[in-house]
Amino acid sequence: MRAGAAARVSLWATGTTPNTLWLRLAGHGDWLNGAGHVKVDRMLQVEGRLDLFAVGDVNDVSELKITAAALAQADLAAHNIRAYLHSSGRHRKQPRFYRPIHRTPLIVPFGPADVFEWCAGVRLHHSTDLVHWRPLGGALDNTRLLDLTGCPDSGGVWAPNLSYADGLFHLVYSNVSTYEGGFTDSPNYLVTASSIQGPWSEPELLHARGFDASLFHDGADSWLLNMVHDWRPGHGGSAGLEARRYDRATRRLTGEPVPVVLPPQAGWIEGPNLYRRGEWYYLLTADGGTGYEHQVTVARSRTLTGLYERDPQGPLITACDHSDLPLQKAGHGSLVEVGDGEWYLAYLVARPHGRQGPCVLGREIALAPVAWTADGWPRTPTGLPAPAPDTTSETEDTPSWTGPADGDDVDGCDQPALGPSGRRCAGPRYPTGSPSPNGRPTSGFGAAGRRRAW
């Protein structure tokens, strides 16, 4: 597979010999190892070549060469080709590293259910002090609520949004089935529940005009806000933000979408969350992509749909241009008021292994205290992500949970059903807790939802 202006798929076969023989005849025997496989690095690039990638049976990644593995490699190589072609500029793509899966059909069902995300989706945690958290399990715990059949790697649930109004929790989420070729199929759904532990209502399809949808409740009114994705070639992908009224009584969108008037040069923004404080509407967005230029920005307006003005001090939080920090890729934030005038920012981060290295734990959640200036702008202490203080020592102030005893939140996968900490590889064929082909309960651990930050 060649990365360049005239990209070509030059060879593909189900066996190793035809491909490597072709390479030897073409004078590229130096690309091969002693076993006749193409030598590749962690980005699946041919060693010593920046513009060549090898996937599937021909490379020397040591794993079972089943079709699903070859397709996973091809998907990652395609991403890295795009990263190679867009290796400069503000919105340049970050390459990904490949991690061998070492799957066999006895563990993961082969076929349409063999996907790469995790169930149950939208994992919830509860805390009374923002320090000690207990898992409540996944809200979307069955295929009635979330069907990930055919879901691609890094597809599935993107940027869920949880809000509360009229005695109900409102959960908005996307189920992205494809994002190939610039086209993103992202239907947005809404479920409600009177208890955070469910049961959740039947999903209501809202629309599929874009992703990162969120609900904003403004007294008796509610609005659905989302990024509009314009996938047409030459249109840049992002068509800004829009808002549309949501009727809480009928659980339906009403009226027509209204464009949100953004500051000049707003560019590609994602993850909109809207808040009202006093006479101002505050719009939090994720700017700069999801890599090392990720950031949380704030803009405000006296009307819900703008014109919004951006905070003159810059991002609310970001690690951009600070590659020495242990926490990187800070962005996609949301504000919460916890009482007595205290505000916090919850946001995504990643911890790379080395400077801009792989983030083996994927995306994590961080908190930062927020103070409001005299002229009405939210501020974090430094504008930079910072590790939390050590809270590992137990004190008499540690909350005592009513529920499972200590250690019961660690799932050993030895019971008929998974506990709240249990995860399983996505796919509807084996519901949570049912036996897989090897007779064991289906389980696993990982970050459900959103694009991975490796």
N, C-alpha and C positions, 0 to 999 in steps of 0.2 A: 504494500500500500504506500503510495508516494504522496508526500505533502508538498504542494507547490501550486503555482498558477495553473498548471496542466496536470492536475492530480489524476492518477490512474490506479485502478485495482489490477495489478499486473499478474497476480497468480492467486489461485485458491483451489484447494483440493482437500478431500477428506483424509488422505494419507500423507505421510511425510516424504516418502521416496520420490514421487513425481515432482514435487516442488524443489527439493534440495538437489535432485539431479539436474533440473533446469538451471538452478543457480550455479552449479559447478560448470555446466556447459557454457554458461554466459560469462565465466571467468570470475565468479564471486565466491569461490570456495573459502576465502578468508573470512566470510561472514559466519561460517559454520563452526560448531564445536566438534569434538571427536565423535560424538554420537550422530552427527549429521543434522543437528538442529541449529537454527539461526540464533546467534547470541544476542540477547536483548537486555536493556537496562530496566529499571523499575517503571519507566514510562512506556515500555514496550518498543522503544526506539532501538534500531539495529546499532550495535556498539560501534562507535566511531562515525556514525552518520546522523546528522540532525534532521534529515528530510525523509527518512525511511522508517517504517514501522512494520513489525511482523506479528501476526496474531494467529491463534489457533494451533493446529498440529505442527506448524513449521518451527515454532520458537522453542526455547529451552526452558520455559517455565514448567516446573515439575508439578504437574497435577493431572488428574484423569482427563483425557481429551474428549469429553462429551460435548455435544453441541452447545449446551447452555454455557459452558466455560468459554468456548470459542466466541460465542456471541457477546459475552461479557467483556472479553478482551477486545473484540472489534469495536464495541461501544466506547471503551476507554481510549483506544487508539484514535477513533474519530474525534473525540474531545481534544486529545493532544495535538492532532493535526490542526484543528481550529485554533488552539492556543498558539501553535507555531505560526499560523497565518496572521494572527492578530497579536503579535508579541510586543507591540508598542502601542502607546496611546493611553488615555485615561482609563478606558474600560477594557484593557487587555485581559485576556483569559489566563488563568493559572493552570499549568499542567497538573495532571493527577498521576499518582503512583498506583501501580497494579498490585493487588494483594491476592495471591492464589487462594482459591476457595476450598480446594481439597474435598469436593463433594462426591458422593456416590449416590446412585438411584435408590439405595437402601435407606438413606437418611432423609434426603430431600426428594419429594415426588417429582419425577421428570415430566415435563410437558408444560402446558399453559400455566400451571400453578407454581412453576419453578421460577420465582421472582426474588427480588433482592431487598425488599423492605420488611418491616416488622409489624406484627399484630400482637396485642391489641393497639390500635392507633390512638393518638392524643393521650399520652400518659399524664396523669394528674398526681400532684402532691399537695399535702396540707401542712400548714405551720401556724403556730400562734405567736411566734417571735421572729420569723424570717431567718432563723439560724438552724433550728432543728426541724426536719421535714420527714413526713412519713408517706410512703407511696399508697395511692388509692387505686392503682391499676389503670388500665386504659379505658377511656370512655367508649371508644368504637370497638366493641369486643365481639362483634359477630358480623357476618356478611350482610345482614339486613341493614346495618349502619355503614359498613365499609367493605366493598368487594374489590380486592386488589388483583383479580385475574388479569394476567398480561401486563401488569404494572412494570415499567422499566426500572433499572437501577436509578436511584435518586428521584423516582417518581412518587406516586402515592400522595399522602397528605402533605400539603405545603401550608406553612404559616397559619395554623389554626388560631381562632380568636374566641376568647371566652368573656362574656359579659353577663350582667344581672339586671333584670327589670321585671316588674309586675310579679314578683315572687317566683320567677323562673330563671334558671341558668340558660343562656343562649350560647350555643357552640356553633361557630361558622368554620367550615373547612373546605379545602379543595381536594379532589381526587384526580391527580394528573396522570393521564394514561399515556401521553406521549409528549415529547418536546423536540423531536427530530426535525432537522431542516428548518429550524426557526419557528415552526408551528407548535403552539402549546395548546393541548386539549385539556382545559382545566374547569370542569363543572364545579360550581360552588354550592354547597349544601348547608342547611341549618337544621339542628336538632335542639330540643329543649327538654329540661327536666326540673322538677321542683326540688330535688336533692342532687348534690354534686355527684353522688354515687349511683344516680339513675333511679329507675329505668329511663332511657332516653326515647323521645318520640320518634315517629317515622321521619326519615330525612325529607326535607322540603328542598327541591331543586330551585335555586334562586336565579342563576344565570351562568353563562360560560364566556363572558366578555373579557375576562382577565383574571388574575390571581391575587393572592394576598388580601382577600376581602375581610372587612371588619365591620362590626355593628357599633354605632354611636347612639346612645340614648340621651336625648335632650328634653327632659321633662316628659310630656306625653307623646313626643315625637321620637321616631327612630330613623336613622339613615344607614344605608349600606354603602360603604366606601371601598373602592378597589382600584388597583392599577389596571389600566386598559392596555392590553397587549395587541399591538398591530404587527402581525407576523408577515405582512406583505413585503416582498423584496424592495429595498430602497426606502422603507419607511422607518427604519431605525429600531423597530421592536416596541418601544414605549410610546404610547400616545397620551401620556399623562395620567391624571386621576379623575374619577367621576364619583358622584354621589347620587343616590336614589332613595326616595322615601320607602320605608318599610312599615307596614301596618301590623302591629303586634297582635291585634285582635283576630285578623284573618290569616296571619302568617304569610302574607303576600307582599311582593314589591308593588308599588303603585306609581303612577306617573311615568315620566320619561327621565333617563339619566341626565344629570346636570354636570357639565365640566367644572372641575375645581381649578380656579385661576391661580397658577403657581408663580413663584418669583421668576424673574428672567434667568435664563441659562440653568433651569432646574435639572435638565438632562434626564438620565434614566434613574427613576426612583421607585422604590418598592416598599412593602410593609407599612402602609399608611395606618396610623391610629390617631383618632380625633378626641380632644378633650375640651371642656369649657371651664374657665376659671374667671369669675367676675364677668367683665364685658368682652373678654377675648375668647376666641376659639384657637386652640393650639394644635398644630398638625405635626406629629412625629413621623418621620420617614427614614427609610434605609437608603443611603446613597453610596455610590462608588463600587457597586457590585458586591459580591460576597467573599472576596479574597482579602488581601492585605490592605486594600484601600477602603474597606468597609467602614461605615460611620453612621451614627445617629444624628440627624439634623432636626432642628425645630424651626417652624415658621408660625406666624400668627395673623389673625384677621378678625375684624369685628363682625363679619358675616361668615356663615358656614362655608359658602362656596368661594370665598376670597374676593378680592385679591389678597394673597398671603405675602407677608414680608418675612424674610429670613433673619434669624438671630445674627446681629452684626458681629458677635464674638466668634462665630463659626460653629463647628459641630458640638453637640452636647457631650459626645464621647466618641473617641476613635483612637486607634493605635497607629494610624497612618503616619509614616515618616518617623516612627519610633520602633524600629526593628529590634531593639535591645530589650523591650519589655517581655516578660514571661507570658502575658496574655495578649493575643493578637486577634485580628479579624473581628473587632468589636463593632456590632451593629444590630439592626432589627430590634429596636427597643420599645418598651411600653412603660407608662407611668402608673403608679398606684399611690393613693393616699391612705395611710394606715391609721389615721386618727391623730388628734392633737396637733394638726398642722404638719405632720411628718409625711414627706414624700420620698419615694424611691424609684429608681429606674431599673427595670429588669431588661437584660440585653444578652445577646449571643456573643460568645468568645470561643477561641480555640487555643490550645497550648502546643505550639510546634516543637518538634524534636530538633533542636538547633535552629539557627537563624533561617526562617522561612522554610523549614523542613516539613516533613509529613506530620499531620496532627492525628495521632493514632487513636485518640479518644473522640474524634469527631467534634461535633459542636457541643458546647456546654453553656450553662446559664450562669450569669453573674448579676450581682446587685450592687448599686451605688446609691448613696444618699443624695437627695436633691434639695437644694435651697433655692428660694425665689428672690430675685433681686428687687430693689425698690421700684425699678421701672418695669417689673413684671416678666422677667425672663427666667426660665429654670436653669440651674447650674449644678453640675457635679463638682466635687472638691478640686479636681485637677484637670478634668476633661479627658483623662487617660484611664484605661482599665487598670485596676489594681487588685492583686490577690486579697482575699479576705483574711482577717486575723485568725490565728489558730483557735479553733473552738472544739478541739478534740477532748479536752478535759471536762469531765462531767461535774456539775455543781448541783447544789440543792435547788437551783432555779430551773434545772432542766425539766421540760414538760413530761408528765407521765401520761402516756396515751391510754385511752380505754379501748381495748381491742386485743390484737395478738400479743403474746408475750415476747420478750426480747429474743431475737433470733428467728422468729416466725416469719419475718418479712424476707428471709433468704430462702429462695425456692430451690429445693434439691431435685425437682422434676421427678419425684418418686410417689406423687399422689395422683388420683384420677383427674384432677383439674389444677391448673396453675394458680398460684397466689398472685397478689397485686404486683410483685416484683418480676413475675414471669413474662417472657416474651417468646414469640415464635416466628420463624420465617414466614412471610406473608403468603397467602394463597388460600382459597376457600375449600380445598379438597379435604383438609383435616382440621375441623374446628378446634379451638383452643381446648387442650386437655385430652383430645381423642388420640388413639394410638396411631403412630406413623407405621410405615411398612415393617419396621424392625421391632414393633411392639412397644416402643417407648412413647411416653407423652411428648407431643410436639412442643418444643420450647426453644428459647434462645434469648440473647440479650443484645440491645442496640438502641440507637436513636431513631425513633419513628418520625416520619415526616420529612420535610424540607431537604433541599439540595445539600449534599454532603460537603463538608469542608475538610478534605484530607490534608 
